[in-house]
Amino acid sequence: MNPFTRLPKFVKNYYFLFGMFFLIWMLFVDSNDIASQIKMAGKLNDLKAQKEYYKAKKVEVLKDREELSTNTELLEKFARENYMMKKKSEDLYVIVTEDD
């Protein structure tokens, strides 16, 4: 008894078999399968969010740069706070607090 005799005629068709093979290959086996596409879409969304964050950060930095280039008192304050710069006649003490 041949198991292929009970299958419908269209399932035994060469084009149907090749089409099913091709469909299974493209959906599950290929390097661009469904799982890879979903992962890449998620990564793309993450990268788009990072892009928006860095665009906002860029605007903020450009605004700060403009303020620092026009105001010398603000420039001195910025240098003291961020880069620990001091005048020759001053002593600098850095206080580090432990956060619990």
N, C-alpha and C positions, 0 to 999 in steps of 0.2 A: 504494500500500500504506500503510495507516494504522497507525502504531506503537502505537496504543492498543488494537488488536484482540487483541494477544497478552497483554495484562494480564488477570489474573483479575477476575472480576466484582465482588468485594468491594472491590477497589482503586479501581474507578470509582464507587463509592458516594459520594454527597455527604457523608454523615455521617462516613465514614472519612477522606475528604480534609480535611474541616474539623477533625476530631479530630487528624489528623497535623499540620496547619498549627498548630493551637493548642498541641500538645505541643512542636513545634520552637520556636515563639515563646516559650513559657514557659521552656524549657530553655536557650536560647542568645541570644535577642534582648532579652528583657524586662530592665528595670533590676534586677530581683531574680533574675537567672539563677543557674545553678549556681556559676560562678566567683565571683560576688559573695557568694553565701551562704558559700562556703568561706573567702573572705577575712574576712568578718564574724565567722565562727566562730573563726578564728585570733585576730582582734583581741579578741574577747570573752574568750578564754582568757588573753591577755596582760593584759587589764584585771583579770581575777579574780586573777591572780598579783600584780599591783600592789596590789590591794585588801588582800590578805593581808599583803603587806610593810608597807603603811602602818598596818594594824591592829597589827602587832607593834611597829612604831616608835612608835605612839601609846602603847602600854602602857609602853614603855621611857621615853618622855618624861614620862609621868605619874608614874612611879616616881622619876625624877630630880627632878622638881618637888617631890614630897613630901619627899624627902631634903633638898633645898636650903632648903625653907621651915622645916625643923626644926633644921638644923645650920648655925650661922653660920660656923664655920671652913670647912666644905665650900663654903658660898656664896662666901666670900672667895677660896678656891682656884679655884672655877669662874670667877669674874669675872676673875681674873688670867690664867688660861690661855686662856679663850675670847674675852674682850673686851679684853685687854691693859690692864686697869685697874691703877692703882698709887696708892700713898699720895703725898701732897704731898712728903714728904721722901725719896722713892725715885727712882732712875733706872731706866728700863726698857730692856733690851737684847734685841732679837729676833735670834736666830741662825737663819739659813736654811741648810739643808744641801742640796747638790745630789745627787739620786739618779741613779746611772748605770744 
